[in-house]
Amino acid sequence: MSNDKLFFIYQELFAKYPLSFRNHDAEDTQFMNGVHWPEEWLPLVDQTCAEIEKYLLSIQDTSKTSSLPRIVQIKEKFGELKINIIPCDENLSKIRRNAAIQSKTCKNQKFDK
């Protein structure tokens, strides 16, 4: 996926899931540096971010927003989708593991935007 297309996708993700991507914007070169994953994973990335955002909204009342987990990186590593979240609790680990497993089966799917 080209850097220009990835930039556009991250702009959409940052706007759609503001709690998950706090402290990031599409100009964030540290976040964008080295971030590449197959375009076919876009629906999975979107679905996973939605699950993370939903979970964060459910715990937001009990935590200060500044201490809530947030997504710090999305990448492909060893053929799997890796979503790095800091801090990462057991519920978020399950969401991440499910995404990694699903990424192995969706590489051949096509997504037209």
N, C-alpha and C positions, 0 to 999 in steps of 0.2 A: 504494500500500500504506500502511495507517495506521501511525503511529509505534508504537502498541501492538503491532501484529503484527510490525513490523520488530524491535522490542525483543525479542520472544519468539524470533524467528528467529536473531538475533545471540546470544542466550543459548545456543541449541542449537549454533550454529557454533563459539562459543568453547569449549564443552565438548567437542565432537567433534574439534576440531583445535587442541589446546592449544599446540603448537609454533609453528604459523602465526600464532596470535593472542596470542603472549606479550605481557605488559604491558598487556593490555586486559581489560576485563570489560564486561558489558552495561550498567553504569552510566557507562561512559566517554562523557561528553557530547561531547568533542572528536571521537571516532571516529564517534559517531552523528549529529553535526550535519551537516545537509545531505545525508545518505545516503538516497537513494531510488533504487529500480530496480524494474522491472516484476516483479510476483509470478510471472509465467510464467518468469522467469529462475532461480527458486529451484533447480530441478534442476541447471542449468548452474553456478550459483554453488557448490552443494554438490560437484559433480563436480570443479570447478576447485580448490576448497579441498582436496579429497582428493588431487589430483595434487600440489599444492604441499606438503602435509603429507608425502606419500610421499617426495618429493624431499628435503625437509629432514631426514627421518629417515635417508635414505641418506648424507647428508653430515655428519650430527651427530657422528660419531666423529672426523672430521678437523677440526672447528671447535669452538670454545667456544660453548656455547649462547647466551651473551650477544651473540656476533658473528654468529649465524645470521640470514639474512633473515627478515623478518616482514611480515605483511599490515598495512598502516596505513590503508587505505581501500578500500571497494567502492562503486562508484557507476555511474550511467549518464551518459555524456557523448557528445553528438552521436549518440544512438541506439545506442551500443555499450556493452558492459560494460567497465568499467575497474577493474582491481584493482591498486592501488598497493602495491608491495613495496619495502622498503628493507633492505639494498641489494639490487639486482636484477641477477643474473648472466644469462648467455646462456640457460641452461636455463629459468630462471623467465620470461624474456622470451618464449620460445616458448610456454610454457603460457599466459601472458597474451594473446598474439596469437591463439592458437587460441580462447580463450574469447571474445575480441572478435569474431572472425569468426563463431563459432557463435551469438553473441547476436543477430546480424542475421537469422538464419534461424529462431530459436525464439520470436520475439515473439508469434506466433499460437498457440503451443501453450498448453494449459491445464494447471495443476497443482492438484490438490485435496489438501489436507492435512487 
